[in-house]
Amino acid sequence: MDRFRDYDFLVIGSGIAGLVFALQVSRLGRVAVVTKRSLNDCNTDYAQGGIAAVLDHQDSFEQHLNDTWLAGAELGKKVVIERVIKDGPKLIQYLIDLGTDFTRVVENYDKSLENLSLTREGGHSHRRVAYAADSTGHQIMEALIENCYQNEGIDIFENHIAVDLITQHHIHQDDGFIPGISCWGAYVMDTKTNQVEVFRAKKTMMATGGASQIYAHNTNPDVATGDGMAMARLAGARLANMEFVQFHPTSFWSPDGETFLISEAVRGEGAVLRLQDGSTFMENYHEMGNLAPRDIVSRAIDAELKKRGEKYCLLDATGIDHVKLKKHFPYIDSRLREQGIDFTKDPIPVAPAAHYFCGGVLSTIDGLTDIRNLYCAGEVACTGLHGANRLASNSLLEALVVAWHAGNHPSNSDPVDFPPIPPWQQPECFYENEWVIISHNREIIGTIMQGYVGIRRSRRLLKYALSRIENIYNEINNFYQHNAVRKEVIETRNMAVIAIAVIRSALLRKESRGAHFLIDVPHRDDAKYKLDTII
């Protein structure tokens, strides 16, 4: 039986961007939040370091803007940067008012901005990162989830995956052409029953996070398969700056492939990167040394490891006060102890891993996209804040600000005319034997991207990777068109779409800038390429 669900607002994704938007628009109508797994299974929950904002009288908006602009290799949009940064303090207060428990200089002092403990991360000229120990994202999610569950206007649908946005592509248009592209919700599959339902909505917020799962080694939860970017792309939205994939320089390394993030704030508190022989090296790559922007640190580590034929370097935090170290980083401490490492005595083996997409669906600071009635916020979007490389802890800030603006946009009260929306059409059969043959494509995508589209790239290998992954996409899409949908098929299709977008963008940018380093042209070319890459 076909099911139609009617809402005023549909939110796809459940991180900080999705839930902030849901809370804001719940004043105006009924809201559905759909998420692939549980509400807190998202990139926000994994965010350790914190959220950057000007919260100290010795800091200034101008300095935060300049740090963001420089870290982004001067490709960011200054108007966007300024607006996001200036909204930071009031919206961190908003998170506090919702119940987020940030670490404070004096505990239980008050709930204002005055007493927040601030740390410093790479690329920042001041201590301006508010944090909650080393589980900032988790603390923010706890507060947002509690507020959403208490809100009678918000319905939560866990274990649901969006299949396609509902646009003109799905509408039979006997009476003429509907100009432009509009979104009227999404087709959504219940992953427990494999039934696809119509979620009809006046406004849809895409808050699906990033796509780092397209790389074999990454710091993201396995739900980060680029679903929102791919759906928007397939519906006709533009993608921007997809070549700028940021690799986090300090992901825990182990022989068995165990990976988790070692927050940049560890270096902010004084940890030092060393080679396996104990020597330091970052002073040879940047004047800020261990606190250089992420793209520079990742390339430096990558270059040193390849020079020596080694798989990891060391992050030495033993010089930091032991009590302070354990108090600030309890989650990292517990994860390292599971691996038999005491980071007050032992250096931590680390290596770069794919972490964050600076590009995404081309969007405004209000979350508006090419598609009417479709918002995007968070890592899925490209607003122009990050430019070619994200400044540490600006990601939660951007997601918060853009989602808040989208949730308060004047158009949210506008009426929407719905065309007749058909139920999802698909074959009834799922050919398991065929899927077994091509299901390994997900792993192959990760291997190709890691090897040929990583930290250091060449045009020859990019072209090779594009040919391979286009063939994989055709194979997956052919299966998708002739079988009933399943979660694994949708995710693998989306991963292939985004991998192709990353490679095509990388081939369009014939220079090195920020997180895109091309060994064929290892320098910037401001005359030709100081602009966005648009697909």
N, C-alpha and C positions, 0 to 999 in steps of 0.2 A: 504494500500500500504506500502510495506517495505521500510524503509529509511536507507540509508548508508551514513555516514558522514566520510570523510577522513581528518585526521589531522596528523601533524608530532608529536604533543605532546597532550596528554589528561591529564587534571588535575581534579581529583575528590576531591572536597572540596575547600573552599574559605577563609580559615583563613590565618595567616601570612605565613605558610609553602607553601600552594598552590599558593598564589599570588606572593611570592618572586620567586618561581620556574618558574612560568609563565612568569614573567618579564625577567628573565635571559635567558630562552630558546627561547623567541620570536625573538631573533637575528638570530636563526637558522632555523626557520620554523613557520608554522601556529600552533596556540595553541587554544584548546577548554578548557574552565573552566566550569564544571558542578557543580551545588550546589543545595541542596534540597529546599532551599527557596531563600531569597535574599542573595547577596554577604556577607553582614555584619551579617548574622544570624549564628554566629559561636562562639566557645569558646574564640577565640582571642578577639572578641569585648567585651566580658564580663570581660576580665582580668583587674583588677583594679590596683594592686600593682605596677608593673613595670617590668623592664628587668635588670637582674644582669650582671655586668661586672666590671673589674678593671679600674676605671676611676679617681682614686685619687692617688697622689704620695705616700701617707702613706700606701696604700694597695699594694698587690702584687699578681701575678698569683699563686704563691705557696700557699698563704693563702686562696685564693678562691678555689683552688683545694682541699686543706685540709678540708675546710668547707663542700664542696660538698661530699667528700669521707666519712667524719664522719657522715653527715646527712643521707647518703645512707647506713648506717650500714656496711660500708667497703665492699660493694658488687659491687660497680661501677667499671668500667674499667678505670684505671688511664690514659692510653694512650688516650682514648676518652675524658675524662674529660679535660686533658691538652690541646688538640687540640681545643675543643669547647671554653674553657675559653680564650685561646690566640687569637682566632678569634673575640671575643666579641667586643672590642673597635672599630675595623675597620668596623664591620658590624652595630654597632649602628650609626657610622658616615654615613654609607650607608642609613640607615633609615632617618637620618636627611636630607641628600641630596635629598631624595625622597619627603621630605616635612613634616616629623613627627615633631610636635611642642612639644618637651619635656619642662618641667618646668625648669626654670633657676634661678640661684642666683640673677642675674641682668637681668631683662627682656629686650629683643631686643638687647642684648649685641653683640652676633655674632651667627654663626651657627657651631661652633666647639664643641669639647668635653670638652673644658676647663671650661666652665661656667655652666655646668649642675648641677642642685640641686640633691643631692643624699640622699636617706633615707636608713634605716636599717630594716631588717626583721628577723624573727626567724631563728636561726642557722648560721647567718652571723657574722663574727668577726669584720666587718667594714661596714661603710656606702658605699654601692656600687650599690644601686638599682636606676637606672634612671627611671623617671616617668613623666607622664603628669597629674598633679593633681591626682584624683583617677579614671581616665578613660584612662589609658595608652593604653590598647588594642584598644579602640575605636579610639584614635588619630592615632595609627599605621594603622588601617584598613582604615581610611579616606584617608590617604596618598597613600596607596597601591591601593585602589579602583580607585582613581583619575588617577593614573598612568596607570592602566590597561585599563580604558575606553579611555584614550588618545592614547593607543597603537593599531595601525591598524592590528597588527598581532595576536591579542587576541580576540576571540569570547566568549561571556558570555552566558551561558545557565542557567538561574535561574529556579526554580521550576522543576528541573530534578533530579531524584534519580538513582544512579547506582544499577543495579539488580545483575549482575554477571560480573566478569572479563572474557574476552575471552581468553581461553587457549586450550590446547589439549583436554580437556574434552568436548569441543563443536565441535571439528573438526572430520569429517569422514575420516578415514585414510586407504583408499583402498590400497595405494601403499607402505604401510609399517609404521613402528612406528617412531614417532618424539621423539627423546630422550630428557629427562629433561622436565621442564615445562617452557613455554614461555608465555608472555602476549602480545596480539595484540590489546589492547583496552578494551572496555566494552560494555555490553548491558545496555542501559540507558533508563529509562522511563520518559516521559513527564507527570508530575503529574496532569496537567490540562486536558489532553486528554486520559491518560492511555495507550498511544501508546509506544511500546518499539522500540528503534532505535539502530542500530549498529554504535558505535563510534570507527572507526578503527584508530589506532595510532601506531607509531614506539616505542614511550616511553609513559608509563603511570605513573603519580605521584599520589599516594594515600595520601591525606592530609585531612582525614575525621574526625580528632579529636578523642575524647575519647568515653567512654561508660557509664558514671555515671548515665544515665537514668535507668540502670538496678537496681538501688537502689531507694526506695520510696522517701527518703529525699536526695536531691542533690542540688548542686549549678549550674548545667549546663543548657543550653538551651535544649528544648525538642527534638532538632535534634541530640543530642549526644547519639545515640543508638548503637554505636559500628559497624557501617556498614563496614568500611574499614577493621577492624580486622577480622570480620566474613567472608567477601568475600575472603580475602587473605587466611584465614584458610581453607575455603571450596575449594579453588583452589590448596591447597597443601603447602602453606608457613608455616614455624614454628612460633609459638608464644612463647614469653619468659616472665617470671616473672609476670604472670597475677595475682598472689595472692596479689601483692603489690598495693592495692587500697588506695590512700591517702584520708583521711577524713579531710576537712578543719575544724579547731577547732571552728571558729567563724562565723557561719552562723546565720543570724537573725532568731529568733524563735518567733512565734506567735501562739495563740490558733487555728486560722483558717488555719494554714499551710502555710502562706505567708513566702517565703524563698528568701533571697538574701545575697550576700557575704558581710561580713564586713572585709575589707582588713587587712591582717597581718601588713601592714604598720601603722595601728592605734596603735597597740602594739609597733611597732618600734619607734613611736613618744612619747611613755610613758604611754599608756593605760594599765590598770591592770585588770586581771581576778579576780572576787570575787564570792563567793557563795551567795545565796539569803539572808543569814544572815549578809552579808557584809564582812566576813572574807576572807583573801587571802589563796591560797593553792599551787600555782605553786612552791614556794620555797621548798616544801616538795618532789617534784618530779625530779627537775633538777637544777643544779648549775646556769644555765642561766635564771631560773625562767620563766617569761612571754615571754621571747625570746628563749625558747627552741625549737628544731625542731618540726615540725607539728605533727608527729606521737606521740611524747611524750605528747604534749599538749592535743591532742585529746583523748588519753587514760586516761590522768589525769582527764579531764572533765567527760568522760564517767564513770570512777570509782567513782568519787565524786557524780555524779547524781544518779547512781544506789545505792550507799550507803545510800542516803537520800530519794530515791523514788521521786526525782524531775526531771523535764523535761528540765530545762535550768539553766544556771548560768548567771552572769552579767559581761559585759565588761565596765569598768569604765574609761571614757576618760575625766572626768570633771577636772582633774588636769592639762590638757594641756592648754596652752594659747588659749583662745577662738577664737581670730582672726586667729591664725595659723591653728587651727583645722578646721575651716570652709573653709579657703582658700585651704588647702591641700586636703580636702575630700568633695567637693561640691556635688558629686553624692550621697554619703552615707548620707550626711546631708538632701538632698531633699527626699530620700527614707524614712529616719527615720521620717521626719516631716509629711509625708503621713500617718505614723502610730501613730502620736501624740507624738513623742519623740523628745526632744531637747537634743542632746548628749553633749552639753556644760553644761547641768544641770542634766540630767538623765542618769543613767546607761542603757546599751543596753542589752536586753535579747538575749543570744546566745546559740547555741548547735552545736555539730559537724554534718557535712553532707558530703556525698560522693562528691569528688571534682576532683580527677586527677588519671589517670592510669599511674603508673611508668613502667608497662610492655606494651607489644604490639607486633607488627610484628617484628621479629628479623631482624635488619638492621644494616648497617655500618654507619659511619659518613658521607659517600657519599650518603646515602639513598638506597644503594643496598640491595636487598632481595634474598631469595632462588629462586625467579621466575625471569627469564631473562626479561629484558626490563620493570620491575616493580620497581619503587622507592616508598619508604615510608618516610615521614618526619612529625615531630610534635608529638602530643600525641598518634597517631596511631602506632608509631614506638617504638621499644626498642633498643636503640643504646648502652646502657651501661653507659650513663651519670648519671642517677638517682640512680642506685643501688636499694636498698630496700625502699627508701623513697626520695622524691624530695626535694631538698633545695629550699626555697621560691624564686620565680622569675627567676629560671633557665629554666622554660618551654619555655617562649618566646625566650630566648637565644638559646636553643637547636633547636627549630623549624626554627629559622632564619639561624643559621649556617649550619644545615644539608640541608635545602632547597637550600641555596646558593651553597654549594658544589655539590649537585645533578644537579643543573641548569648549572654548569660549568664543569660537568664531560666529559672527552674526548670522551667517547662512544656515546655521544648524536649526533655525526656526522656520526656514523656508519650506513651503509645501513641495512635494515631489509627486509627479505623475508616473504611475507604474504601467508599463505595457503588460500584456498577458505573458507571464513567465512559465515556460513549459517545465515539466518535471525532468529530472536527469535521464538522459537516454544512454543506455549502454547494453552491450551483450550480456546475457545471463551467465555465460560460462567463463571460468577462469582456468586456462590451460596450465596446470601446475608444472608439467614436464617442460614446456617451453620456457616458463619463468626460471626454472632451475638452471637452464642453460645460460640465460643472460643475466641472472641475478648478480653474478660476480662483477658486472660492469661498475657497480658502485665502488668496489675496491680498486678496480683498474683506473677509474677517474682520479681517485686519491693518489695513486702511484704516479700517474702521468703528471698531474699538477705539481706534486711535490718535487719531481725530478726535473721538469722542464719549465715550470712557471712559478718558481720559488723566489728566493731573495735576490739572486743574480740570474738574469735572463739573457738569452741570445735570440735574434730574429730567426735563425735557422731552426732552433729547437721549438720556438713558439709556433712556427708554421707546421712542424711535425706534430706537435701536440694538438693543434687545431684540426688537422686531418683525422687523427685518431679519434678525437672526442666527437667530431661531427658524425663519424660512422657509428659511434656508440649511441649518440642521440637518435639517429635514424632507426637503429635497432630497437631501442627502448620505446620510441614513439609509435612504431609499427605495432609492437605488442600492446601498448596502451590503447590504441585505436580499436583493437580487435578483441579485447578482453574486459571483463568486469574490473572495476578499479579496486586496488588494494593500496594500503598505506605505503608499502615498500616501493611499489611501482611509481606512485606519485612523487615520492621523495627522490628516487633515482632519476626520473624525468627532469625534475627541477634542478638537481645537481648538474646534470648535463647542460641544461639551458644556461646556467650561471657560469659554468666552466668555460663555455664557448664565449660568453660575453666578456669574461676576464681576458681571455686570449686575444680576442678581436680588439679590445681596447688597448692592450699592451702592444699590439702590432701597429695601431694607429699613432701611438706616442713614440716618435723616433728621437728620444732624448732620455736622460736619466733625471728623475725628479722624485724627491720624497721616497715613498715605499716602492717605486718602480725604478729598478736599476738595470740598465741595458748595457752589457759589456761591449756591444758594437759602438755605442755612443755614450761613454761614461761621464757625460757632462750635461748641464742644463742648456737649453736653447730658448731663452726668453723671447727672442724675436718671433719664433714660429709657434711655440708650444705653451705659452703662459695663458692657457685657456682650458676649459673643461673638455673632456673626451665624451662625446655624446653618441649613444647608440639608439 
